[in-house]
Amino acid sequence: MTNDILLAGFGGQGILFIGKMLAYLGLYGEKQVSWLPSYGPEMRGGTCNCSVCVSDDPIGSPLVLEPDNLLVMNTPSYDKFIGSVKSGGNCFIDSTLIEAVCDRADISCFYVPATRLANENDLHGMANVILLGKMIKETGMADEAVIEKTVKKVVPPKKAHLIDANLKALKIGMSQ
């Protein structure tokens, strides 16, 4: 089975970070993975997206054009990618920043006020991780032991003090 995932938002929202986290979740789950970041020259504030493939079989192309799962953190990304989600797929939406409501009946949409939850829980800048937690919960792509191992790997040593905050943000997302 292959899970094609597209993550999208503005640069600076941590899209590439959670893409890397998804890739390591797949690696630690003994799957084949690919991680392909894409961002404009603006970086901070410019558009950014990341294709992640997690599969039982070798991956033919790292580019995700029709995602099984879409995670979006801004309205331009929602508008650009919502139509590309495979029928039967999922969309995870930061409802604090995106007011649109999906009219597609063939996909499941999860509206999580991730930015508001991050701010309320003193986890500023971790809305991305909260939204990822919701995706992990709904897709069942990883268990708790793999999640903890992944966070410890992906958070760089100079930011090790943020490991607990990242785990907290994932748990908040998983509780939504």
N, C-alpha and C positions, 0 to 999 in steps of 0.2 A: 504494500500500500504506500502511496505517495501523498504527502501533505504539502501543497504549494501555498506559501504564505507571502502576502505583500503587506509591508508596513509603510505608512506614509504620513508626512507632516512637514513642518518647517524645520530647517536646520536649527540645532540647539535644543530640540525637544527630546533628544535621546533615541531617535529612531534607529540609528546604526548600533547603538549600545544594546537595545533589546533584540535587534537582529542577531547580534553576536551571542546574546544569551540563548536565543532559540536554537542557534546552531550547536552550541555546547550541550543544550538539553538533548538534542538528537544524538550527538556523539556519545554522551554518557549513557544514552538509551540504546547504544550499539546499533545505530542507524547510519545510513549514508546521508551526508549533508552537503549543502552548498549555501554560500552566503555571498550575495552580490549587492554591494551598496551603490547608490546612485544619488548624486547631489549636484546642484548647480554651483557656479563659481562664487555665488554670494555666501555660501555656507550658512553662517548664523542669519536666520531670517529668510533664507532662500528655500526653495522646495527641496525636499529630500525624500527618498524612498529606498527600500531595501527588500530584495527578493531573497527568501529563505526556502529551500526545499529540504524536506526530511523524508527519507524513503527507506523501505526495506531493500530496494534494488538500486543498482547504479543509476545515477542521475544523468540524463542525456543533455539537458540544458539548464544552466543556473538561472535563466531569465524567467520570471513568473509573469505571464500575460493574462492568465485566467486563474486567479487565486481560489483555493478552497476556503481560505481564511484571509480576510482583509481587516487590518487594524488601522484606523485613521484618526489623526489628531488635529486636523484643521479642515475648514470648509472647502478650500480649493482641492485638496486631496480627495475628500469625499466626492465632490462633483466629478473629478477626473476618473476615479477608479470604481465607484459603486456599480456601474454598469458592466464591469468586467468579471465580477464574482460569479463563479460557476453556480448553476442551479443546484440547490441543496447545500450551498456553502453558508458561511457565517461572516458577519461584519461586526466589528467591535468599534464603537464610536465614543469618543470623549464628548459627552453631551454638555459639558460645561462650555466647550468652545465651538460646538457644531449644533446649530438649531434645526437643521434639516431632519425630516423624518422620511425614512425610506418607504417607497410605495411598492417595492417588489415583494410579491407574495411567495416567490420561489426560494428565498433565502431567509435565514434567521438573523435578526439584528439585535445587538445587545447595546443598550445605551447606558453608559457608566459615567457619572460626573467625576471623572478621574482627577481633573485639575482641582476641583473644589475639595474632593476627598484628600488630596495631597496637602493642600493648604491647611485644612482643618486638623490634620494629623501631624503638622510640623514636618512634612516631607516635601518641602518645596523643590520643584524640579523632578519629582518622581511620579508624575501622572502617567508617564509611559510605562513604568513598572507596574503600577496599579492596573492599567488596562491589559497588560500582558498577563497578570495574575488571573483576570477574568477569562482570557483566552485559554490559558492552561486548564482552568477549571472546566470550562464548557467542552473542550476537546479531549480532555484526559490524556494529554500528551506527555505528562511526566508525573512521577510520584515525589513525595516530600524529600526523600534522601537524595534523589537526583537534582532536585531544585536547589537544595542547600549546597551540594557539591559544585553546581554550576555557578551560583552566585559567588562563592569563594574563589572560583577560577577567573570569572569575568571582571570582577571588581579589581582594579589594579592595586598592587601593594601600597602605593602612596596614598590610596583612598580606602585602605582596609577599614578605617573607622566607619565607613558607610555600609559595610556588609549587613549589619543588623537592621539598618534603615531600609535597605533593599528587600530583605526578607519580610520585614513588616509591611512594606508596600505590596509585595506579592500576596501576602495573607489578606490584606484589605481587599484587593482585587478578587481574590478567590472567594471572599465572603459575600460578594455582591450578587 
